[in-house]
Amino acid sequence: MSNLSQSHRILFLNTLAFTIGFACWTLNGVLVTYLVDKGIFNWSVVEVGWLLGLPILSGAIFRLPIGILTDKYGGKKVFATLLLLCSVPLFMLPFASSFWEFAVLSFFFGLIGTSFAVGVGYTSVWYPKEWQGRALGIFGMGNAGAAVTTFFAPTVLNILSETDAENGWKMLPVIYGIVLVAIGLLFVFFAKNKKAATVARSTSELLAPLKNVRVWRFGAYYFLVFGCFVAYSQWLLPNFMNVYHTTLVMGGMFATMFSLPSGIIRAFGGYLSDKFGARAVMYWVLGSSIVISFLLMFPKMEIFTSGPGVLAANNGVVTQISASEIKVGERTYNVDAKTAISSSDSDFLPVRNSWQEIVVKQNQEVKKKELLAEGITQIKFNANMWVYLVLVVLIGISWGIGKAAVFKHIPEYFPNEVGVVGGMVGLIGGLGGFIGPILFGYLLNATGLWTSSWIFIFLISVGCLLWMHRTIINIMREKMPQFTKGIERNQ
């Protein structure tokens, strides 16, 4: 078998494993919601939050050690072992009868989230440098596993519960466990082990790349494009239900429209990174994230503010007042009466309405330039749901491209430490997925605005872009000092 055919087969197995792994990683989002909704378990909101977050947490914090193991022992051994071991807590989940049992098992099956660190290292060693962006982009399409669970798990749960409403759900984690075992066996029998050509090194030597600030910069990018992607995959459902009063099904569909394209487009992001360079792609990604998050910051709102009023032109006495005019001496001043604002939920742009309210009384003496009628302006912005949805989908696509661009950097700068560096970058991104919904909740409580989370995204995007641009400028000054001095003199 040719090397290219072997590489493609490994890529297929890696992508399949990561897709199913990502679907398992986000299983609790559907399963726990279903169990509470049906009254099978009476968990509090706080307990539900922990059950949703624990798999994300374990999958994030163990990415680094799993990446080290991948560099040391090779992707086949680590991937097969991971898949088979993570099936065990899924098989045990039907026997969980308390919050703590469910929480512990959720933490352990959440380790399947480390499959990304394994796949990055295992995929990159099979492809030359000019192919790595595309290969890692195709592998990263496994993010669409979240959409697989969102789409199919609710239907499967309903079918399983038709004959046994109390215990039918127990087959769902078993099905996921069986799939993990099947893919693990595919790795055992059909994959070929390969690892980066490195000499034996101690743990401290393996961790040495983490001292490089570049790793943490890549981690910051990934916190945005992956961590915030995972966070919004969970946060958008309550967002749509609270702000736009959608049903659970419609809100879930809108959330899937965000997560599915973002996962699929990752392969295209790899192609763009190979063709134009990861740095150029990241400029576009961060720039678009800034623009779109800025547009999403504006909440559904209604504002009342001061508008143009009516002032007396001369001294005099108010001799007549009606709803539409004021008479001072012999002079009559027109007053704009209040009318109903013409707006609907389909409006794209803010709608304005202005009127004036009389503040003087009959026979009152007024002086020149004294206020006769106060101006009031009403601005109503409905934050059209379909426009909001389109913007959400667009920022998801941008982040999907960015996920591939970030990991295109890693084998270029750290060709012999892809697993370690990829694991650390993935860890930071995964922590973003765990921290994001918690932070969004605090921001919502503090501001009362659902769009406060987009303000956070805007600030993170600006910070990442400034950090990247400053780094590039510093590199140019170091590598091409005469060129940069010439530019600065001509500014």
Secondary structure by P-SEA (a helix, b strand, c coil): ccaaaaaaaaaaaaaaaaaaaaaaaaccccaaaaaaaaccccccaaaaaaaacaaaaaaccaaaaaaaaaacccaaaaaaaaaaaaaaaaaaccccccaaaaaaaaaaaccccaaaaaaaaaaaaaccccaaaaaaaaaacccaaaaaaaccaaaaaaaaacccccccccaaaaaaaaaaaaaaaaaaccbbbbccccccccccccccccccaaaaaaaaaaaaccaaaaaaaaaaaaaaaacccccaaaaaaaaaaacaaaaaaaaaaaaaaaaccaaaaaaaaaaaaaaaaaaaccccbbbbbbcbbbbbccccccccccccccccccbbbbbbccccccccccccbbbbbbbcccccccccccccccccbbbbbbbbbcccaaaaaaaaaaaaaaaaaaaaaaaaaaaacccccaaaaaaaaaaaaaaaaaaaaaaaaaaaaaccccaaaaaaaaaaaaaaaaaaaaaaaaaaaaacaaaaaaaaaac
